Amino acid sequence: MSLHHQIWEMVTMICRPRGQETATSDEKARNDHEAEISRLTWAVIDGKATVEERRRLAELVNAQHEQRGA
């Protein structure tokens, strides 16, 4: 698990209402996508991303924008 993902897990756990200590399946899926977007973004920035990784990043970001209504 990446450092970004670990930090994200800690923040979401701290901000979660009492009695809801575990993430919902939607939150887990969103966290997984956020972590993958972060990992792929850094691969692109570092110049190490493959063409397939760039495509996957574009797909994830487009899906994220659609979900947010952007």
N, C-alpha and C positions, 0 to 999 in steps of 0.2 A: 504494500500500500504506500502510495507516495506521501510525502510530507504534507502537500496541499490537501490531500484527501483526509489525512489524519486530523489536520487542523479544522477542516470543514466538519468532520464528525464531532469534534469537541464543541465547536460553536453551536451546531444544531442541537446537541444534547443539552447544553447550558440554556439555550433559548426556548426549549420545549416546555410546555406547561407541566405543572406537577401532575404526577400520575401517568404521564405519557413519556416514560423514559426510553422507550424503544421507538425507532423510526418506523413509519408506516411503509408499506411496499412502494407507494408513490414517491416518498422521500428517498428511499433507498435507490430507486431507479434514477431519480433526478441527481442524487449524489454520485452515482456511478457515471452518469453522462457528464456531469461537471468535472469529475476526475479525469475522464477520458479526454474531454476537450482540453483541459489543462495540460495533460501529458502530450497530446498531439500538437498543441500550440507551441510548447517548448521545443518539441522536435523540429518544427518548422523554423522557429527563431534560431535554433542552433545549427540549422542547415543540414539536419540529419534525417528529415522526414522523407519517406518514399512517396511515390506518386499515389499509391493506394492509401497511405496515411493522410495525405493532403485531401484526397477525395472524401475519406471518412470524416475528417474534421469539417469539411464543407457541409456534409450531410447532417452532422450533429448540430452545427451552428444554425443551419437553415431550419431544422426541426425545432430548435430552441426558440427561434424568432417567431415561428408559427404558433407555438404554444403560448408565447407571451403576447401575441396579437400585434407584433411589430410589422 
